[in-house]
Amino acid sequence: MLKTVSSTTNAIGALNYKGTWNASTNTPTLASGVGTKGDYYVVSVAGTTSLDGIANWGVGDWATFNGSVWQRVEGGADLNGVNLTVTTQADIGNTRITSGAITTSTGALTVNGNSGVVDSSSKIRTTSVLAVLSGREWQFKVSGGVYQLVDGSAGANRAECGLTGLWRFNAYGAGTATFDANGNISSVSDERLKIKDGAPADPIRMVMALEPGYYTWKYPEQMGEQRELGHYAQNVHSAIGEEAAPTPQEDKPWGYYDRSVVAVHTLALQNHERRIKELESLVADMSARLTALESTN
Protein backbone atom coordinates (compact mmCIF):
# COMPACT_ATOMS: atom_id res chain seq x y z
CA MET A 1 0.00 0.00 0.00
CA LEU A 2 1.45 3.38 -1.08
CA LYS A 3 1.08 6.17 1.44
CA THR A 4 -0.31 9.58 0.41
CA VAL A 5 2.13 11.75 -1.53
CA SER A 6 0.11 14.97 -1.53
CA SER A 7 2.55 16.63 0.87
CA THR A 8 5.45 15.60 -1.33
CA THR A 9 3.69 16.90 -4.44
CA ASN A 10 3.00 20.23 -2.76
CA ALA A 11 6.64 20.49 -1.74
CA ILE A 12 8.24 19.76 -5.11
CA GLY A 13 5.48 20.48 -7.65
CA ALA A 14 4.67 18.11 -10.48
CA LEU A 15 6.07 14.60 -10.21
CA ASN A 16 7.96 13.07 -13.10
CA TYR A 17 8.24 9.27 -13.07
CA LYS A 18 11.74 8.22 -14.17
CA GLY A 19 11.40 4.45 -13.86
CA THR A 20 12.63 1.92 -11.32
CA TRP A 21 15.73 2.09 -9.16
CA ASN A 22 17.84 -0.74 -7.71
CA ALA A 23 18.70 0.53 -4.21
CA SER A 24 21.15 -2.32 -3.69
CA THR A 25 23.42 -1.62 -6.67
CA ASN A 26 22.39 2.07 -7.15
CA THR A 27 21.17 1.44 -10.69
CA PRO A 28 20.61 3.89 -12.33
CA THR A 29 23.22 5.90 -10.40
CA LEU A 30 21.78 8.52 -8.07
CA ALA A 31 23.81 10.91 -5.93
CA SER A 32 23.03 13.00 -2.89
CA GLY A 33 21.98 16.54 -3.74
CA VAL A 34 21.98 15.83 -7.45
CA GLY A 35 18.78 15.59 -9.49
CA THR A 36 15.93 17.39 -11.16
CA LYS A 37 13.07 18.74 -9.06
CA GLY A 38 10.02 16.52 -9.40
CA ASP A 39 11.84 13.43 -10.64
CA TYR A 40 11.08 10.21 -8.75
CA TYR A 41 12.02 6.55 -8.98
CA VAL A 42 10.21 3.51 -7.60
CA VAL A 43 12.49 1.07 -5.77
CA SER A 44 12.55 -2.32 -7.51
CA VAL A 45 15.24 -3.96 -5.31
CA ALA A 46 15.63 -3.10 -1.62
CA GLY A 47 19.01 -1.81 -0.52
CA THR A 48 21.07 0.51 1.63
CA THR A 49 22.41 3.01 -0.87
CA SER A 50 22.71 6.31 0.99
CA LEU A 51 21.01 9.33 -0.58
CA ASP A 52 21.10 12.50 1.49
CA GLY A 53 21.26 10.48 4.74
CA ILE A 54 18.55 7.96 3.82
CA ALA A 55 19.74 4.35 3.55
CA ASN A 56 16.70 2.17 4.24
CA TRP A 57 15.02 1.56 0.90
CA GLY A 58 12.31 -1.05 0.52
CA VAL A 59 10.62 -2.41 -2.58
CA GLY A 60 7.86 0.00 -3.64
CA ASP A 61 9.36 3.07 -1.93
CA TRP A 62 9.70 6.27 -3.92
CA ALA A 63 12.96 8.20 -4.18
CA THR A 64 11.90 11.76 -5.03
CA PHE A 65 14.06 14.85 -5.58
CA ASN A 66 12.69 18.09 -4.15
CA GLY A 67 15.21 20.35 -5.82
CA SER A 68 17.76 20.09 -3.04
CA VAL A 69 17.78 16.56 -1.60
CA TRP A 70 16.36 13.12 -2.21
CA GLN A 71 13.42 12.09 -0.02
CA ARG A 72 11.84 8.71 0.62
CA VAL A 73 8.10 8.11 0.34
CA GLU A 74 6.96 4.88 1.99
CA GLY A 75 5.43 2.50 -0.53
CA GLY A 76 4.87 -1.16 -1.32
CA ALA A 77 3.13 -3.77 0.80
CA ASP A 78 5.68 -3.88 3.66
CA LEU A 79 6.44 -1.15 6.18
CA ASN A 80 10.07 -0.17 5.77
CA GLY A 81 10.98 2.05 8.73
CA VAL A 82 13.90 2.61 11.08
CA ASN A 83 12.19 3.66 14.32
CA LEU A 84 8.60 3.06 15.37
CA THR A 85 7.32 5.38 18.09
CA VAL A 86 4.14 4.27 19.84
CA THR A 87 2.42 6.99 21.84
CA THR A 88 -0.67 5.01 22.85
CA GLN A 89 -0.86 1.59 21.25
CA ALA A 90 -0.36 -0.16 17.94
CA ASP A 91 -2.14 -3.36 16.99
CA ILE A 92 -0.32 -5.61 14.52
CA GLY A 93 -2.18 -8.86 13.92
CA ASN A 94 -2.50 -10.59 17.32
CA THR A 95 0.20 -8.39 18.86
CA ARG A 96 -0.39 -5.11 20.69
CA ILE A 97 2.48 -2.69 21.29
CA THR A 98 2.17 0.04 23.89
CA SER A 99 4.74 2.37 25.42
CA GLY A 100 5.47 -0.10 28.22
CA ALA A 101 4.57 -3.60 27.10
CA ILE A 102 4.20 -6.05 24.24
CA THR A 103 1.27 -8.44 24.55
CA THR A 104 -0.44 -10.96 22.33
CA SER A 105 -4.02 -12.11 22.21
CA THR A 106 -2.75 -15.69 21.97
CA GLY A 107 -1.19 -15.40 25.44
CA ALA A 108 2.46 -15.84 24.48
CA LEU A 109 5.20 -13.83 22.86
CA THR A 110 7.74 -15.91 20.97
CA VAL A 111 11.34 -14.68 20.89
CA ASN A 112 13.73 -16.89 18.93
CA GLY A 113 11.32 -19.77 19.39
CA ASN A 114 10.94 -19.28 23.16
CA SER A 115 7.72 -18.05 24.74
CA GLY A 116 7.88 -15.31 27.34
CA VAL A 117 7.59 -11.58 27.96
CA VAL A 118 9.92 -8.64 27.57
CA ASP A 119 10.66 -6.32 30.49
CA SER A 120 13.19 -3.60 31.26
CA SER A 121 15.05 -5.42 34.04
CA SER A 122 15.88 -8.76 32.45
CA LYS A 123 15.33 -7.90 28.78
CA ILE A 124 13.83 -11.29 27.94
CA ARG A 125 12.22 -13.18 30.79
CA THR A 126 10.46 -16.40 29.91
CA THR A 127 7.53 -17.07 32.18
CA SER A 128 5.72 -19.74 30.22
CA VAL A 129 6.90 -23.17 29.13
CA LEU A 130 10.32 -23.20 27.45
CA ALA A 131 10.33 -26.90 26.60
CA VAL A 132 8.52 -30.11 27.44
CA LEU A 133 10.80 -33.11 28.00
CA SER A 134 9.42 -36.51 29.00
CA GLY A 135 6.17 -34.89 30.04
CA ARG A 136 7.86 -32.29 32.27
CA GLU A 137 7.61 -28.55 31.60
CA TRP A 138 10.83 -26.51 31.85
CA GLN A 139 11.21 -22.77 32.27
CA PHE A 140 14.16 -20.38 32.11
CA LYS A 141 13.98 -17.39 34.46
CA VAL A 142 16.10 -14.52 35.74
CA SER A 143 15.77 -13.68 39.42
CA GLY A 144 18.03 -11.27 41.30
CA GLY A 145 20.72 -11.52 38.63
CA VAL A 146 20.71 -15.34 38.85
CA TYR A 147 19.71 -17.40 35.83
CA GLN A 148 17.51 -20.32 36.83
CA LEU A 149 16.43 -23.51 35.07
CA VAL A 150 13.09 -24.38 36.65
CA ASP A 151 11.13 -27.61 36.55
CA GLY A 152 7.71 -26.08 36.00
CA SER A 153 5.89 -29.35 36.59
CA ALA A 154 7.33 -29.67 40.09
CA GLY A 155 7.73 -25.94 40.75
CA ALA A 156 11.37 -26.50 41.72
CA ASN A 157 14.60 -24.78 40.75
CA ARG A 158 16.91 -27.43 39.28
CA ALA A 159 19.96 -25.38 38.28
CA GLU A 160 21.18 -21.80 38.40
CA CYS A 161 24.08 -19.68 37.18
CA GLY A 162 25.12 -16.70 39.28
CA LEU A 163 27.10 -13.52 38.71
CA THR A 164 30.45 -15.34 38.92
CA GLY A 165 29.49 -17.73 36.11
CA LEU A 166 29.42 -20.81 38.34
CA TRP A 167 26.62 -23.30 37.76
CA ARG A 168 24.95 -24.99 40.70
CA PHE A 169 22.81 -28.09 40.27
CA ASN A 170 20.40 -29.68 42.69
CA ALA A 171 21.21 -33.13 44.04
CA TYR A 172 22.01 -35.40 41.11
CA GLY A 173 21.89 -39.00 42.18
CA ALA A 174 23.52 -38.29 45.55
CA GLY A 175 27.09 -38.06 44.32
CA THR A 176 26.92 -40.18 41.18
CA ALA A 177 27.34 -37.35 38.68
CA THR A 178 30.20 -37.73 36.20
CA PHE A 179 31.50 -34.94 33.95
CA ASP A 180 33.35 -35.91 30.78
CA ALA A 181 35.78 -33.79 28.76
CA ASN A 182 32.89 -32.26 26.81
CA GLY A 183 31.01 -31.21 29.93
CA ASN A 184 28.36 -33.93 29.63
CA ILE A 185 26.83 -35.06 32.91
CA SER A 186 26.01 -38.73 33.26
CA SER A 187 25.33 -41.32 35.91
CA VAL A 188 26.09 -44.84 34.69
CA SER A 189 26.72 -47.88 36.91
CA ASP A 190 25.67 -50.66 34.55
CA GLU A 191 28.09 -53.59 34.96
CA ARG A 192 27.62 -54.47 31.30
CA LEU A 193 29.32 -51.22 30.32
CA LYS A 194 32.36 -51.69 32.55
CA ILE A 195 35.50 -53.80 32.49
CA LYS A 196 36.59 -54.86 35.98
CA ASP A 197 40.18 -53.84 36.70
CA GLY A 198 40.99 -54.86 40.27
CA ALA A 199 40.51 -53.14 43.64
CA PRO A 200 42.64 -51.02 46.01
CA ALA A 201 45.17 -53.12 47.91
CA ASP A 202 44.77 -51.25 51.19
CA PRO A 203 41.37 -49.53 51.44
CA ILE A 204 41.67 -49.28 55.24
CA ARG A 205 44.75 -47.11 54.88
CA MET A 206 42.88 -44.92 52.38
CA VAL A 207 39.94 -44.49 54.75
CA MET A 208 42.23 -43.64 57.66
CA ALA A 209 43.91 -40.95 55.54
CA LEU A 210 40.64 -39.18 54.80
CA GLU A 211 39.90 -36.01 56.78
CA PRO A 212 36.17 -35.25 56.55
CA GLY A 213 34.71 -32.38 58.50
CA TYR A 214 32.21 -29.56 58.73
CA TYR A 215 32.51 -26.55 56.42
CA THR A 216 30.68 -23.51 55.05
CA TRP A 217 31.08 -22.03 51.58
CA LYS A 218 33.19 -18.95 50.81
CA TYR A 219 30.61 -17.84 48.23
CA PRO A 220 27.25 -18.23 50.02
CA GLU A 221 25.38 -16.24 47.38
CA GLN A 222 26.17 -19.04 44.92
CA MET A 223 26.72 -22.13 47.05
CA GLY A 224 24.38 -21.51 49.96
CA GLU A 225 24.90 -20.52 53.59
CA GLN A 226 24.33 -23.94 55.13
CA ARG A 227 26.93 -25.71 57.24
CA GLU A 228 27.71 -29.08 55.69
CA LEU A 229 29.63 -32.23 56.55
CA GLY A 230 31.79 -33.79 53.87
CA HIS A 231 35.19 -34.25 52.27
CA TYR A 232 37.72 -31.99 50.56
CA ALA A 233 38.86 -32.80 47.03
CA GLN A 234 42.59 -32.23 47.68
CA ASN A 235 42.50 -34.59 50.68
CA VAL A 236 40.56 -37.21 48.71
CA HIS A 237 43.19 -36.93 45.97
CA SER A 238 46.07 -37.57 48.38
CA ALA A 239 44.26 -40.30 50.34
CA ILE A 240 42.66 -42.32 47.54
CA GLY A 241 44.35 -41.19 44.34
CA GLU A 242 43.87 -39.72 40.89
CA GLU A 243 40.87 -41.93 40.15
CA ALA A 244 38.93 -40.37 43.02
CA ALA A 245 39.94 -36.72 42.54
CA PRO A 246 41.75 -35.97 39.26
CA THR A 247 44.12 -33.01 39.28
CA PRO A 248 42.27 -30.09 37.64
CA GLN A 249 43.60 -28.52 34.46
CA GLU A 250 43.97 -24.81 33.67
CA ASP A 251 43.26 -23.67 37.24
CA LYS A 252 39.81 -25.20 37.22
CA PRO A 253 38.19 -25.93 40.61
CA TRP A 254 38.95 -29.22 42.30
CA GLY A 255 36.32 -31.91 42.27
CA TYR A 256 36.06 -35.54 43.27
CA TYR A 257 33.85 -38.55 42.68
CA ASP A 258 31.71 -39.36 45.72
CA ARG A 259 31.27 -42.89 44.44
CA SER A 260 35.04 -43.46 44.79
CA VAL A 261 34.87 -42.52 48.47
CA VAL A 262 31.85 -44.77 48.95
CA ALA A 263 33.62 -47.65 47.18
CA VAL A 264 36.72 -47.32 49.40
CA HIS A 265 34.59 -47.26 52.55
CA THR A 266 32.72 -50.35 51.33
CA LEU A 267 35.96 -52.21 50.67
CA ALA A 268 37.37 -51.18 54.06
CA LEU A 269 34.21 -52.36 55.80
CA GLN A 270 34.36 -55.67 53.93
CA ASN A 271 38.00 -56.13 54.94
CA HIS A 272 37.13 -55.37 58.55
CA GLU A 273 34.25 -57.84 58.40
CA ARG A 274 36.52 -60.57 57.03
CA ARG A 275 39.11 -59.81 59.70
CA ILE A 276 36.43 -59.93 62.40
CA LYS A 277 35.25 -63.30 61.10
CA GLU A 278 38.82 -64.58 61.15
CA LEU A 279 39.35 -63.34 64.71
CA GLU A 280 36.01 -64.82 65.81
CA SER A 281 37.02 -68.17 64.30
CA LEU A 282 40.40 -67.97 66.01
CA VAL A 283 38.80 -67.11 69.36
CA ALA A 284 36.32 -69.97 68.98
CA ASP A 285 39.12 -72.40 68.19
CA MET A 286 41.20 -71.22 71.15
CA SER A 287 38.14 -71.47 73.40
CA ALA A 288 37.49 -75.01 72.25
CA ARG A 289 41.12 -75.96 72.90
CA LEU A 290 41.04 -74.40 76.35
CA THR A 291 37.86 -76.25 77.21
CA ALA A 292 39.35 -79.53 76.03
CA LEU A 293 42.50 -78.86 78.07
CA GLU A 294 40.51 -78.12 81.21
CA SER A 295 38.48 -81.30 80.81
CA THR A 296 41.60 -83.49 80.77
CA ASN A 297 42.85 -82.10 84.02
C-alpha positions in Angstrom: 0.0 0.0 0.0 1.5 3.4 -1.1 1.1 6.2 1.4 -0.3 9.6 0.4 2.1 11.7 -1.5 0.1 15.0 -1.5 2.5 16.6 0.9 5.4 15.6 -1.3 3.7 16.9 -4.4 3.0 20.2 -2.8 6.6 20.5 -1.7 8.2 19.8 -5.1 5.5 20.5 -7.6 4.7 18.1 -10.5 6.1 14.6 -10.2 8.0 13.1 -13.1 8.2 9.3 -13.1 11.7 8.2 -14.2 11.4 4.5 -13.9 12.6 1.9 -11.3 15.7 2.1 -9.2 17.8 -0.7 -7.7 18.7 0.5 -4.2 21.2 -2.3 -3.7 23.4 -1.6 -6.7 22.4 2.1 -7.1 21.2 1.4 -10.7 20.6 3.9 -12.3 23.2 5.9 -10.4 21.8 8.5 -8.1 23.8 10.9 -5.9 23.0 13.0 -2.9 22.0 16.5 -3.7 22.0 15.8 -7.5 18.8 15.6 -9.5 15.9 17.4 -11.2 13.1 18.7 -9.1 10.0 16.5 -9.4 11.8 13.4 -10.6 11.1 10.2 -8.7 12.0 6.5 -9.0 10.2 3.5 -7.6 12.5 1.1 -5.8 12.5 -2.3 -7.5 15.2 -4.0 -5.3 15.6 -3.1 -1.6 19.0 -1.8 -0.5 21.1 0.5 1.6 22.4 3.0 -0.9 22.7 6.3 1.0 21.0 9.3 -0.6 21.1 12.5 1.5 21.3 10.5 4.7 18.6 8.0 3.8 19.7 4.4 3.6 16.7 2.2 4.2 15.0 1.6 0.9 12.3 -1.1 0.5 10.6 -2.4 -2.6 7.9 0.0 -3.6 9.4 3.1 -1.9 9.7 6.3 -3.9 13.0 8.2 -4.2 11.9 11.8 -5.0 14.1 14.9 -5.6 12.7 18.1 -4.1 15.2 20.3 -5.8 17.8 20.1 -3.0 17.8 16.6 -1.6 16.4 13.1 -2.2 13.4 12.1 0.0 11.8 8.7 0.6 8.1 8.1 0.3 7.0 4.9 2.0 5.4 2.5 -0.5 4.9 -1.2 -1.3 3.1 -3.8 0.8 5.7 -3.9 3.7 6.4 -1.1 6.2 10.1 -0.2 5.8 11.0 2.1 8.7 13.9 2.6 11.1 12.2 3.7 14.3 8.6 3.1 15.4 7.3 5.4 18.1 4.1 4.3 19.8 2.4 7.0 21.8 -0.7 5.0 22.8 -0.9 1.6 21.2 -0.4 -0.2 17.9 -2.1 -3.4 17.0 -0.3 -5.6 14.5 -2.2 -8.9 13.9 -2.5 -10.6 17.3 0.2 -8.4 18.9 -0.4 -5.1 20.7 2.5 -2.7 21.3 2.2 0.0 23.9 4.7 2.4 25.4 5.5 -0.1 28.2 4.6 -3.6 27.1 4.2 -6.1 24.2 1.3 -8.4 24.5 -0.4 -11.0 22.3 -4.0 -12.1 22.2 -2.7 -15.7 22.0 -1.2 -15.4 25.4 2.5 -15.8 24.5 5.2 -13.8 22.9 7.7 -15.9 21.0 11.3 -14.7 20.9 13.7 -16.9 18.9 11.3 -19.8 19.4 10.9 -19.3 23.2 7.7 -18.1 24.7 7.9 -15.3 27.3 7.6 -11.6 28.0 9.9 -8.6 27.6 10.7 -6.3 30.5 13.2 -3.6 31.3 15.0 -5.4 34.0 15.9 -8.8 32.5 15.3 -7.9 28.8 13.8 -11.3 27.9 12.2 -13.2 30.8 10.5 -16.4 29.9 7.5 -17.1 32.2 5.7 -19.7 30.2 6.9 -23.2 29.1 10.3 -23.2 27.5 10.3 -26.9 26.6 8.5 -30.1 27.4 10.8 -33.1 28.0 9.4 -36.5 29.0 6.2 -34.9 30.0 7.9 -32.3 32.3 7.6 -28.5 31.6 10.8 -26.5 31.9 11.2 -22.8 32.3 14.2 -20.4 32.1 14.0 -17.4 34.5 16.1 -14.5 35.7 15.8 -13.7 39.4 18.0 -11.3 41.3 20.7 -11.5 38.6 20.7 -15.3 38.9 19.7 -17.4 35.8 17.5 -20.3 36.8 16.4 -23.5 35.1 13.1 -24.4 36.6 11.1 -27.6 36.6 7.7 -26.1 36.0 5.9 -29.3 36.6 7.3 -29.7 40.1 7.7 -25.9 40.8 11.4 -26.5 41.7 14.6 -24.8 40.7 16.9 -27.4 39.3 20.0 -25.4 38.3 21.2 -21.8 38.4 24.1 -19.7 37.2 25.1 -16.7 39.3 27.1 -13.5 38.7 30.4 -15.3 38.9 29.5 -17.7 36.1 29.4 -20.8 38.3 26.6 -23.3 37.8 24.9 -25.0 40.7 22.8 -28.1 40.3 20.4 -29.7 42.7 21.2 -33.1 44.0 22.0 -35.4 41.1 21.9 -39.0 42.2 23.5 -38.3 45.5 27.1 -38.1 44.3 26.9 -40.2 41.2 27.3 -37.4 38.7 30.2 -37.7 36.2 31.5 -34.9 33.9 33.3 -35.9 30.8 35.8 -33.8 28.8 32.9 -32.3 26.8 31.0 -31.2 29.9 28.4 -33.9 29.6 26.8 -35.1 32.9 26.0 -38.7 33.3 25.3 -41.3 35.9 26.1 -44.8 34.7 26.7 -47.9 36.9 25.7 -50.7 34.5 28.1 -53.6 35.0 27.6 -54.5 31.3 29.3 -51.2 30.3 32.4 -51.7 32.6 35.5 -53.8 32.5 36.6 -54.9 36.0 40.2 -53.8 36.7 41.0 -54.9 40.3 40.5 -53.1 43.6 42.6 -51.0 46.0 45.2 -53.1 47.9 44.8 -51.3 51.2 41.4 -49.5 51.4 41.7 -49.3 55.2 44.8 -47.1 54.9 42.9 -44.9 52.4 39.9 -44.5 54.7 42.2 -43.6 57.7 43.9 -41.0 55.5 40.6 -39.2 54.8 39.9 -36.0 56.8 36.2 -35.3 56.5 34.7 -32.4 58.5 32.2 -29.6 58.7 32.5 -26.5 56.4 30.7 -23.5 55.1 31.1 -22.0 51.6 33.2 -19.0 50.8 30.6 -17.8 48.2 27.3 -18.2 50.0 25.4 -16.2 47.4 26.2 -19.0 44.9 26.7 -22.1 47.0 24.4 -21.5 50.0 24.9 -20.5 53.6 24.3 -23.9 55.1 26.9 -25.7 57.2 27.7 -29.1 55.7 29.6 -32.2 56.5 31.8 -33.8 53.9 35.2 -34.2 52.3 37.7 -32.0 50.6 38.9 -32.8 47.0 42.6 -32.2 47.7 42.5 -34.6 50.7 40.6 -37.2 48.7 43.2 -36.9 46.0 46.1 -37.6 48.4 44.3 -40.3 50.3 42.7 -42.3 47.5 44.3 -41.2 44.3 43.9 -39.7 40.9 40.9 -41.9 40.1 38.9 -40.4 43.0 39.9 -36.7 42.5 41.7 -36.0 39.3 44.1 -33.0 39.3 42.3 -30.1 37.6 43.6 -28.5 34.5 44.0 -24.8 33.7 43.3 -23.7 37.2 39.8 -25.2 37.2 38.2 -25.9 40.6 39.0 -29.2 42.3 36.3 -31.9 42.3 36.1 -35.5 43.3 33.8 -38.5 42.7 31.7 -39.4 45.7 31.3 -42.9 44.4 35.0 -43.5 44.8 34.9 -42.5 48.5 31.8 -44.8 48.9 33.6 -47.6 47.2 36.7 -47.3 49.4 34.6 -47.3 52.5 32.7 -50.3 51.3 36.0 -52.2 50.7 37.4 -51.2 54.1 34.2 -52.4 55.8 34.4 -55.7 53.9 38.0 -56.1 54.9 37.1 -55.4 58.5 34.3 -57.8 58.4 36.5 -60.6 57.0 39.1 -59.8 59.7 36.4 -59.9 62.4 35.2 -63.3 61.1 38.8 -64.6 61.1 39.3 -63.3 64.7 36.0 -64.8 65.8 37.0 -68.2 64.3 40.4 -68.0 66.0 38.8 -67.1 69.4 36.3 -70.0 69.0 39.1 -72.4 68.2 41.2 -71.2 71.1 38.1 -71.5 73.4 37.5 -75.0 72.3 41.1 -76.0 72.9 41.0 -74.4 76.4 37.9 -76.3 77.2 39.3 -79.5 76.0 42.5 -78.9 78.1 40.5 -78.1 81.2 38.5 -81.3 80.8 41.6 -83.5 80.8 42.8 -82.1 84.0 
